[in-house]
Amino acid sequence: MTDLGTRNPPAIRCTGLRHSFGDKVAVDGIDLEVPTGQVFGLLGPNGAGKTTTLRMITTLLPVTHGSVEVFGLDAGRRMAVRRLIGYVPQQLSADGTLTGRENVALFARLFDVPRRERKDRVAEALDAVGLTEDADRQASGYSGGMIRRLELAQALVSSPRLLILDEPTIGLDPVARSNVWARIEQIRADTGMTVLVTTHYMDEAEQYCERIALMHRGRIRALGTPAELEANLGPESTLDDVFRAVTGDQLDEGGIRDVRAARRTARRLG
Ligand SMILES: Nc1ncnc2c1ncn2[C@@H]1O[C@H](COP(=O)(O)OP(=O)(O)OP(=O)(O)O)[C@@H](O)[C@H]1O
């Protein structure tokens, strides 16, 4: 019997997780548990170590110090773990020369969705993100919000148990942002999927995340429900205040590489 059947592990468990790029310590000893079915937000300024953490959880970066388990499976079991995860990275992954449907079908093939199920699963994923009507248009004509929803469909087509979204709404206008979140919420309600999301938008974290971890300089500095974190700081505190208290107002730690990446993403989204 696999570990999956023998107990009821959390969706994610990180223990003593560290990662360095040369001399730069990007993740500096993280302990984190995300229960199954939760929408969990990872917040922090540029360069806090959020993406590096996500990349270790998704097995794109090897775990060299500490451990990561996904539904009880060690991240070292890369292929088994990847089958459980849908990942929407910050860098856009949709191909503008293909239609929406072709983009999702490509992911269905990549993720070994059985051939006879593919057509239906692609249609279901497109429907879940509200792109059925536009599915046969070339993706280069999509708005930024539609591209993000298309990428959600790409991540959903393999029916993952854990959906990981790195800045899913960066560069989008408020209507497109709430549209993306409405889809995420609906999918979660329909499937019970666990969602791990990074965002810079405190209002989104407050509204949509059941629990959040605030990262700064590679460490988790605060962990709890938005209401708990606010109450801990003091009456009338907002999540913005908590963020400022934790980061000491240093909202931009990441340097030119991170800012360029964020701008590039926002620009490509139009
Ligand atoms: N491939 C890399 N090579 C060298 N340094 C890197 C690399 N990736 C990340 N870093 C550095 O590690 C630190 C953490 O970066 P990371 O991208 O994880 O932060 P982040 O919290 O996701 O930031 P952002 O909100 O800007 O995406 C930063 O100082 C960053 O410059």
The ligand as a Gaussian input file, in Angstrom:
#p B3LYP/6-31G(d) Opt

LIG

0 1
 N       17.790000      31.241000     -10.462000
 C       18.249000      32.099000      -9.545000
 N       19.543000      32.437000      -9.491000
 C       20.020000      33.274000      -8.541000
 N       19.257000      33.846000      -7.589000
 C       17.954000      33.557000      -7.605000
 C       17.376000      32.661000      -8.577000
 N       16.044000      32.551000      -8.312000
 C       15.821000      33.346000      -7.238000
 N       16.949000      33.933000      -6.816000
 C       17.090000      34.852000      -5.661000
 O       16.513000      34.212000      -4.533000
 C       15.742000      35.134000      -3.762000
 C       14.313000      34.634000      -3.658000
 O       13.713000      34.708000      -4.966000
 P       12.221000      34.221000      -5.258000
 O       12.020000      34.358000      -6.740000
 O       11.999000      32.900000      -4.641000
 O       11.391000      35.325000      -4.483000
 P        9.838000      35.678000      -4.571000
 O        9.390000      35.857000      -3.176000
 O        9.141000      34.678000      -5.397000
 O        9.865000      37.086000      -5.304000
 P        8.811000      37.707000      -6.393000
 O        7.644000      38.158000      -5.592000
 O        9.565000      38.825000      -6.992000
 O        8.490000      36.630000      -7.376000
 C       15.881000      36.483000      -4.454000
 O       16.894000      37.214000      -3.813000
 C       16.284000      36.133000      -5.853000
 O       17.044000      37.156000      -6.443000

